[in-house]
């Protein structure tokens, strides 16, 4: 017989998953609406309902108790801490911007839009569950919910060969890395006899003192990394990224470049710091003796950013260029993880927030140019300053921010990341990152040069609807504002760790 206390505690914990419940209800409503309405009437109705569901999922957060590191719920499967509290609005915001981009995009037709909207909501729900999970089984279930539905999103255009090829590559890489990560989970379960992260942490600290168990932990860490490096598009599991980003519809590419990538970095924090690090003492952590995973990740960080930037130099397709740019930015973000300090963790979260706006903004411009009859090639952007001045200025601002130039938000984000590694005296990694920032100047400014200094291939003006202009403005304001006045976000992030 199930104890009454167990039932009561789980009933009380339901309020903490109110955002996920609201998204689930929204998905069910959308499925019913899709049955009733014909395809040609789906688009606006689905957009309104999806946005309402995502916005509505945020309201219950403010009614919940103040987050604390030891406030768990639903049989200790989830934790209600500051990382959970701030991550959920982040992913809801990513979903909102993705729905808006899909609405204005001409790549997703009416017959596919309803499925696309439902899948975006479902992937968002998977990310919300993932960032709060403190149990290996729940982490894997949420990870696969996010991953498998992402494969479907990439292949949403069933009659497009590029989309189908991209989805197949994504599935093959994802299945391999997910299985590898699951095997790493099984090793930890065999060692600790539990799937609870708190219990595993205690057992790992004891096992690390014995050489035979330490070898098992090293293998588990390497298998963990396989899944997380795949999801964050980091070396050596980055090969899927350019092909998938190019083949998927641009709004979906934008979604994958921010949402699942950010979830991967949150999972890095959830897994590696509690399990394989000691602390914090005076804001600093220390890797468990014999488990030098920060050194491995530092090397991965350097290779990832270098490979991403060098490969981007020769790209003429803008989506492919931004894909390699996304790989490079994953390398920058790993700097905060390897710093083993509260400052490092804060820098990762801060950079993810600014990366949301500047990267979605860049993909938003690609979506709008394509919707106006242009292509994804850089040649289509020649003379954009004459043909669509507002879009051109917006794109230039997003690119300058991605480079890390002042006074844009990307500059402040990179300052935090550099400060994190320099404070831990990892000077060689800071030098590599600085050199890579210089390299990135070339291919980003190449786009700006084409927009502002080259003659247009077509004299036709690009007509951008007011709704698209408003969406660009919504992404521009934080990109500019957080570069000038970033203190409020810094205070929010500072209270998380």
C-alpha positions in Angstrom: 0.0 0.0 0.0 1.3 3.5 -0.9 2.0 5.6 2.2 -0.3 8.6 2.6 2.7 10.9 3.2 4.2 9.9 -0.2 0.9 10.7 -1.9 0.5 14.1 -0.1 4.1 15.2 -0.8 3.7 14.4 -4.5 0.3 16.2 -4.7 2.0 19.3 -3.2 4.7 19.0 -5.8 2.3 19.3 -8.7 2.2 23.1 -8.4 6.0 23.1 -9.3 5.3 21.5 -12.7 2.5 23.9 -13.5 4.4 25.3 -16.6 4.7 21.9 -18.0 1.1 21.1 -17.4 0.0 24.3 -19.1 2.2 23.5 -22.2 0.7 19.9 -22.2 -2.8 21.3 -22.2 -1.9 23.8 -25.0 -0.5 20.9 -27.1 -3.8 18.9 -26.6 -5.9 22.0 -27.6 -3.7 22.5 -30.7 -4.2 18.9 -31.7 -7.9 19.2 -31.4 -8.0 22.5 -33.3 -5.9 20.9 -36.0 -8.6 18.2 -36.5 -11.4 20.7 -36.7 -9.9 23.5 -38.8 -8.7 23.1 -42.5 -5.0 23.7 -43.2 -5.4 27.1 -44.7 -6.9 28.5 -41.5 -4.4 26.9 -39.1 -1.6 29.4 -39.1 -2.8 32.4 -37.2 -4.9 30.4 -34.8 -2.0 28.1 -34.0 0.3 31.0 -33.5 -2.0 32.8 -31.1 -2.7 29.6 -29.1 0.9 28.6 -28.9 2.1 32.1 -27.8 -0.7 32.2 -25.2 0.4 28.7 -23.9 4.1 29.7 -23.7 3.3 33.1 -22.0 0.8 31.4 -19.7 3.4 28.9 -18.6 5.4 31.7 -17.0 2.7 33.0 -14.6 2.7 30.1 -12.1 6.5 30.6 -11.5 5.9 33.8 -9.5 3.4 32.0 -7.2 5.8 29.4 -6.1 8.0 29.5 -2.9 11.5 31.1 -3.1 13.9 28.7 -4.7 16.5 27.0 -2.5 19.1 24.3 -3.5 17.5 21.6 -1.2 13.8 22.2 -2.3 13.0 19.0 -4.2 9.6 17.8 -5.4 7.9 14.8 -7.0 9.9 12.1 -5.1 13.1 14.1 -5.4 13.1 13.9 -9.2 13.3 17.6 -9.6 14.8 20.6 -7.7 13.4 24.1 -7.3 16.5 26.2 -7.2 17.5 29.5 -8.8 18.9 27.8 -11.9 15.5 26.2 -12.5 13.6 29.4 -11.7 15.4 31.4 -14.3 15.9 28.7 -16.9 12.2 28.1 -17.4 11.4 31.7 -18.6 14.5 31.5 -20.8 13.3 28.5 -22.7 9.7 29.8 -22.9 11.2 33.0 -24.5 13.1 30.9 -27.0 9.9 29.1 -27.9 8.0 32.4 -28.3 10.6 33.9 -30.7 10.7 30.6 -32.6 6.9 30.6 -33.1 7.0 34.2 -34.3 9.9 33.5 -36.8 8.0 30.4 -38.1 4.9 32.6 -38.6 6.6 35.0 -40.9 8.7 32.4 -42.6 7.8 31.2 -46.1 9.7 28.0 -45.7 7.1 26.2 -43.6 3.8 26.0 -45.5 0.3 25.8 -43.9 0.1 22.0 -44.0 3.3 21.7 -42.0 2.9 24.7 -39.7 0.5 23.0 -37.2 2.9 20.1 -36.7 5.8 22.5 -36.4 4.1 24.5 -33.7 3.2 21.5 -31.6 6.7 20.1 -31.8 8.2 23.4 -30.8 6.0 23.4 -27.7 6.8 19.7 -26.9 10.6 20.3 -27.2 10.3 23.4 -25.0 8.5 21.2 -22.4 11.3 18.7 -22.6 13.8 21.5 -21.9 11.8 22.7 -18.9 11.9 19.2 -17.4 15.6 18.7 -18.2 16.8 21.8 -16.4 15.0 20.9 -13.2 15.9 17.2 -13.1 18.1 15.7 -10.4 17.7 12.0 -11.2 19.6 10.2 -13.9 16.5 8.5 -15.3 14.5 11.7 -15.4 17.4 13.5 -17.0 17.7 10.9 -19.8 13.9 10.9 -20.4 13.8 14.7 -20.7 17.0 14.7 -22.8 15.4 12.2 -25.2 12.1 14.1 -25.3 14.0 17.2 -26.3 16.2 15.2 -28.8 13.7 12.9 -30.6 11.2 15.7 -31.2 14.0 17.9 -32.5 14.8 15.3 -35.1 11.2 15.5 -36.3 11.4 19.3 -36.4 14.4 19.2 -38.6 12.6 16.9 -41.1 9.3 18.8 -40.9 9.4 19.5 -44.7 8.8 15.9 -45.8 9.1 16.7 -49.5 12.4 18.5 -49.2 15.4 16.3 -49.8 17.8 18.6 -47.8 15.5 18.6 -44.8 15.2 14.8 -44.9 19.0 14.4 -45.3 19.5 16.7 -42.3 17.1 14.9 -40.2 18.7 11.5 -41.0 22.2 12.8 -40.0 20.8 14.3 -36.9 19.1 11.0 -35.9 22.2 8.9 -36.5 24.5 11.2 -34.5 22.0 11.7 -31.8 21.2 8.0 -31.3 24.9 7.2 -31.0 25.7 9.9 -28.5 22.6 9.4 -26.5 23.4 5.7 -26.2 26.9 6.5 -25.1 25.7 8.9 -22.5 23.2 6.3 -21.2 26.0 3.8 -20.8 27.8 6.4 -18.7 24.7 6.7 -16.5 24.6 3.0 -16.1 28.2 2.9 -14.8 27.4 5.6 -12.2 24.2 3.7 -11.2 26.2 0.5 -10.8 28.7 2.4 -8.6 26.3 4.3 -6.4 23.2 2.0 -6.5 21.0 5.0 -7.0 19.9 7.4 -9.7 19.6 10.4 -7.3 22.4 12.9 -8.0 22.8 13.8 -4.3 23.5 10.1 -3.4 25.7 9.6 -6.5 27.7 12.6 -5.5 28.5 11.1 -2.1 29.4 7.8 -3.6 31.7 9.4 -6.2 33.6 11.2 -3.5 34.2 7.9 -1.8 35.0 5.9 -4.9 37.5 8.5 -6.2 39.9 7.4 -3.4 40.2 3.9 -4.9 42.2 3.5 -8.1 40.0 0.8 -9.6 36.9 2.9 -9.0 38.6 6.0 -10.3 39.1 4.4 -13.7 35.4 3.6 -13.9 34.6 7.3 -13.1 36.9 8.5 -15.8 35.1 6.3 -18.3 31.7 7.5 -17.1 32.8 11.2 -17.4 34.0 10.6 -21.0 30.6 9.0 -21.9 28.8 11.8 -20.2 30.7 14.3 -22.4 29.7 12.5 -25.6 26.0 13.3 -25.1 26.6 16.9 -23.9 29.2 17.8 -26.5 26.8 16.6 -29.2 23.9 18.7 -27.8 26.1 21.8 -27.5 27.7 21.2 -31.0 31.2 21.0 -29.6 34.3 19.1 -30.9 34.5 16.2 -31.6 30.7 15.8 -31.9 30.0 18.9 -34.0 29.9 17.3 -37.5 26.1 17.2 -37.7 25.7 20.9 -37.0 26.4 22.6 -40.4 24.4 20.1 -42.5 21.5 20.1 -40.1 21.4 23.9 -39.8 21.5 24.3 -43.5 18.8 21.6 -44.3 16.3 22.6 -41.6 13.9 25.5 -42.0 15.6 28.7 -40.8 13.2 29.2 -37.8 14.0 25.7 -36.6 17.7 26.3 -37.2 17.4 29.4 -35.0 15.6 27.3 -32.3 18.2 24.5 -32.3 21.1 27.0 -32.2 19.8 28.5 -28.9 17.3 26.2 -27.1 18.9 22.7 -27.0 22.3 24.2 -26.9 21.5 26.2 -23.8 19.9 23.1 -22.3 23.1 21.2 -22.9 25.1 23.8 -20.9 22.6 23.8 -18.1 23.0 20.0 -18.0 26.8 20.4 -17.8 26.2 22.5 -14.7 23.7 20.0 -13.2 25.9 17.0 -13.7 29.6 17.9 -13.6 29.6 20.4 -10.7 27.6 18.3 -8.1 29.1 14.9 -9.1 32.7 15.6 -10.0 33.7 18.8 -8.2 34.1 19.8 -4.6 32.9 23.2 -3.2 32.2 25.9 -3.5 34.6 27.5 -1.0 35.0 31.3 -1.4 33.2 31.0 -4.8 35.6 28.4 -6.2 35.3 24.7 -6.9 37.9 22.0 -7.2 37.8 18.9 -9.4 37.8 15.6 -7.4 41.3 14.3 -7.1 42.2 12.1 -10.1 39.3 13.3 -12.2 40.8 16.1 -14.3 37.8 16.7 -16.5 38.3 20.6 -16.5 41.6 20.0 -18.4 39.9 17.9 -21.0 37.1 20.4 -21.4 39.6 23.3 -21.7 41.3 21.5 -24.6 37.8 20.8 -26.2 36.9 24.5 -25.7 40.0 25.7 -27.5 39.6 23.2 -30.4 35.9 23.9 -30.8 36.2 27.7 -31.1 39.2 27.4 -33.4 37.6 24.9 -35.7 34.3 26.7 -35.8 35.9 30.1 -36.7 38.4 28.7 -39.3 35.6 26.7 -41.0 33.3 29.7 -41.1 35.8 31.7 -43.1 35.2 30.0 -46.5 31.4 29.7 -46.2 29.1 31.5 -48.7 25.9 30.1 -47.4 24.8 32.3 -44.5 23.0 29.5 -42.5 26.1 27.3 -42.8 28.3 30.2 -41.8 26.1 30.8 -38.7 26.3 27.1 -38.0 30.1 27.2 -37.7 29.7 30.4 -35.7 27.5 28.6 -33.3 30.1 25.9 -32.9 32.7 28.6 -32.1 30.4 30.2 -29.5 30.0 26.7 -27.9 33.8 26.8 -27.4 33.5 30.2 -25.7 30.8 29.0 -23.4 32.9 26.0 -22.3 35.4 28.5 -20.9 32.9 29.3 -18.1 32.4 25.6 -17.4 36.2 24.9 -17.0 36.8 27.9 -14.8 35.4 25.9 -11.8 34.1 29.0 -10.0 30.8 30.8 -9.4 32.0 33.6 -11.7 32.4 31.0 -14.4 28.9 29.7 -14.0 27.5 33.2 -13.9 29.4 34.0 -17.1 27.8 31.0 -18.9 24.3 32.0 -17.9 24.9 35.6 -18.7 26.3 34.8 -22.2 23.4 32.4 -22.9 20.9 35.2 -22.3 22.7 37.7 -24.7 23.4 34.9 -27.2 19.6 34.2 -27.3 18.9 37.7 -28.6 21.8 38.3 -31.0 21.8 34.8 -32.5 18.0 34.6 -33.0 18.2 38.2 -34.4 20.8 37.1 -37.1 18.7 34.1 -38.0 15.6 36.3 -38.0 17.2 38.5 -40.7 18.0 35.4 -42.8 14.3 34.4 -42.4 13.0 37.8 -43.5 15.4 38.1 -46.5 14.4 34.6 -47.7 10.7 35.4 -47.2 11.2 38.5 -49.4 12.5 36.3 -52.3 16.2 36.3 -51.4 18.4 33.3 -50.9 20.7 32.1 -48.1 23.8 33.0 -50.1 25.9 36.1 -49.1 25.4 37.4 -52.7 21.8 38.0 -51.8 22.9 40.5 -49.1 24.8 42.7 -51.5 23.5 46.3 -51.3 21.1 45.4 -48.5 21.8 48.8 -47.0 20.1 50.4 -50.0 17.3 47.8 -50.5 16.3 47.4 -46.9 18.1 49.9 -44.6 16.4 48.9 -41.3 17.1 45.1 -41.8 20.7 45.9 -42.8 21.4 48.0 -39.7 19.7 45.3 -37.5 21.9 42.6 -39.1 25.0 44.6 -38.6 24.2 45.1 -34.9 23.6 41.4 -34.4 26.9 40.5 -36.2 28.9 43.1 -34.2 27.5 41.6 -31.0 28.4 38.1 -32.1 31.9 39.3 -32.7 32.0 40.8 -29.2 32.5 44.4 -30.0 31.4 47.2 -27.7 28.9 48.7 -26.9 26.8 45.5 -27.7 25.7 42.8 -25.4 28.1 40.2 -26.8 31.0 42.3 -25.6 29.9 42.2 -22.0 29.2 38.5 -22.2 32.7 37.8 -23.5 34.2 40.0 -20.8 32.6 37.8 -18.2 33.9 34.7 -19.9 37.4 36.0 -20.2 37.3 37.3 -16.6 36.3 33.8 -15.4 39.3 32.0 -17.0 41.8 34.7 -16.2 40.8 34.7 -12.6 41.7 31.0 -12.5 45.0 31.7 -14.3 44.1 29.7 -17.4 45.9 32.3 -19.5 46.5 30.1 -22.5 42.8 29.5 -23.0 42.1 33.2 -22.8 44.8 33.9 -25.4 43.2 31.3 -27.7 39.8 32.8 -27.3 41.2 36.3 -28.0 42.9 35.1 -31.2 39.6 33.4 -32.3 37.7 36.6 -31.7 40.1 38.3 -34.1 39.6 35.6 -36.6 35.8 35.9 -36.4 36.1 39.6 -37.4 36.9 38.5 -41.0 33.8 36.4 -41.8 31.3 38.5 -39.8 32.6 41.8 -41.4 32.5 40.1 -44.8 28.7 40.1 -44.5 28.6 43.7 -43.3 30.9 44.7 -46.3 28.5 42.9 -48.7 25.5 44.7 -47.2 27.0 48.2 -47.0 29.8 48.6 -49.6 28.9 46.3 -52.5 26.4 47.1 -55.2 23.1 45.2 -55.1 22.6 42.4 -57.6 19.0 43.4 -57.8 17.5 46.9 -57.7 14.3 45.7 -56.2 13.5 47.0 -52.7 12.9 44.4 -50.0 9.5 44.9 -48.4 9.5 43.9 -44.8 6.1 43.7 -43.0 5.6 45.7 -39.9 5.2 42.5 -37.8 8.7 41.4 -38.9 10.1 44.8 -38.2 8.6 44.7 -34.7 10.1 41.3 -34.1 13.5 42.6 -35.1 13.1 45.5 -32.7 12.2 43.1 -29.9 15.6 41.4 -30.5 17.5 44.6 -31.1 16.6 46.3 -27.8 18.2 43.7 -25.5 21.2 43.3 -27.8 21.8 47.1 -27.5 20.5 47.6 -24.0 22.5 44.8 -22.3 25.6 46.2 -23.9 25.1 49.6 -22.2 23.2 48.7 -19.1 23.9 45.1 -18.1 23.9 45.5 -14.3 20.3 44.2 -13.7 21.0 41.0 -15.6 24.3 40.7 -13.8 22.5 41.0 -10.4 20.0 38.3 -11.4 22.7 36.0 -12.6 24.8 36.8 -9.5 22.0 35.5 -7.2 21.9 32.1 -8.9 25.3 30.8 -7.7 
